[in-house]
Amino acid sequence: MARVKSGPYRRRRHMRLLAHNKGYQGSRNHLFRRANETFLKAQWYAYGDRRNRKRDLRRLWIVRINAAARLNGTTYSKLIAGMRKSSVILNRKMLADLAVHDAQAFTQVVAAVTQ
């Protein structure tokens, strides 16, 4: 059987990876082995941080809702509990958006919930 060294394919693969690492410093964008290590690590961080972003955004929404709720004389936990009891269905993302961009509508939601 003939020996296969995969020369052209290997070069193409290396160059594609080095092109991906463009903008990294030092040997991380010049040397294939260092670039490959960096690329793999970056992929791990990207995977995890896509999940962390969801956590961070939810925390941000809760902080914004709590701040707006306190301006309306209640707390976050009382507001959410009241929403469950009165069957008002608004997710935290929409509530936070109302709290930031439309304070009057948020006040109406709080009034409807705390009756």
C-alpha distance (Angstrom), angle and dihedral (degrees) to the residues before:
residue distance angle dihedral
M1 . . .
A2 3.79 . .
R3 3.79 120.4 .
V4 3.80 115.0 -113.7
K5 3.79 119.2 -158.0
S6 3.84 98.7 176.4
G7 3.82 92.4 -139.5
P8 3.81 102.6 158.2
Y9 3.79 93.6 37.8
R10 3.80 92.7 49.0
R11 3.79 92.0 50.5
R12 3.80 90.8 48.9
R13 3.81 90.7 50.3
H14 3.80 92.7 47.9
M15 3.79 93.5 47.5
R16 3.80 91.7 48.3
L17 3.80 90.5 53.5
L18 3.80 93.1 45.6
A19 3.80 89.4 50.5
H20 3.79 88.6 53.0
N21 3.81 90.4 53.3
K22 3.78 93.5 51.9
G23 3.78 108.3 136.9
Y24 3.79 96.0 34.4
Q25 3.80 116.6 119.9
G26 3.77 132.4 -112.7
S27 3.78 119.1 -12.9
R28 3.80 91.9 -13.6
N29 3.79 90.8 88.7
H30 3.82 99.2 32.5
L31 3.78 108.9 43.3
F32 3.78 118.0 60.1
R33 3.79 97.4 -143.1
R34 3.81 94.4 50.2
A35 3.78 90.5 41.7
N36 3.79 91.6 51.2
E37 3.81 92.0 50.6
T38 3.78 90.5 49.5
F39 3.79 92.7 46.6
L40 3.80 93.2 51.2
K41 3.79 91.9 48.0
A42 3.79 90.6 48.6
Q43 3.79 90.2 52.6
W44 3.81 90.9 52.4
Y45 3.79 91.3 50.5
A46 3.80 92.1 46.0
Y47 3.81 91.2 53.0
G48 3.78 93.8 49.6
D49 3.78 95.4 41.6
R50 3.79 92.0 54.8
R51 3.79 85.3 64.7
N52 3.81 94.0 41.0
R53 3.81 89.9 54.1
K54 3.80 89.7 60.9
R55 3.82 90.3 51.8
D56 3.78 92.7 47.1
L57 3.79 94.0 49.0
R58 3.80 92.6 49.6
R59 3.81 89.9 51.2
L60 3.81 90.0 49.6
W61 3.81 91.8 50.3
I62 3.81 91.3 50.5
V63 3.81 92.1 50.2
R64 3.81 91.2 50.5
I65 3.81 93.4 46.7
N66 3.81 91.3 48.3
A67 3.80 92.3 50.5
A68 3.80 92.5 49.8
A69 3.81 92.1 43.5
R70 3.79 91.3 53.7
L71 3.82 89.4 52.1
N72 3.81 85.8 56.9
G73 3.80 94.7 49.8
T74 3.80 101.6 -99.8
T75 3.78 138.8 82.4
Y76 3.77 133.3 -114.2
S77 3.79 94.9 -106.6
K78 3.82 93.6 48.3
L79 3.80 90.0 47.5
I80 3.81 94.1 51.5
A81 3.81 92.0 44.4
G82 3.81 90.2 50.0
M83 3.77 91.3 49.1
R84 3.80 90.5 53.7
K85 3.81 92.4 48.8
S86 3.80 94.6 46.8
S87 3.84 93.4 42.4
V88 3.80 94.6 -121.5
I89 3.80 104.9 159.4
L90 3.79 111.7 -155.2
N91 3.77 122.2 134.6
R92 3.78 122.0 -133.8
K93 3.79 93.3 -105.8
M94 3.80 92.3 57.5
L95 3.81 92.6 42.3
A96 3.79 91.0 52.5
D97 3.80 90.3 48.3
L98 3.80 90.0 51.9
A99 3.79 90.8 47.4
V100 3.80 92.4 53.4
H101 3.81 103.0 35.8
D102 3.82 106.2 24.5
A103 3.79 112.6 30.6
Q104 3.81 93.6 170.9
A105 3.79 92.9 57.3
F106 3.80 90.0 47.7
T107 3.81 89.3 51.7
Q108 3.80 89.4 52.5
V109 3.81 90.8 51.3
V110 3.81 90.3 50.6
A111 3.81 90.9 48.2
A112 3.81 91.7 49.7
V113 3.78 91.9 49.5
T114 3.82 99.8 44.6
Q115 3.80 97.1 51.5
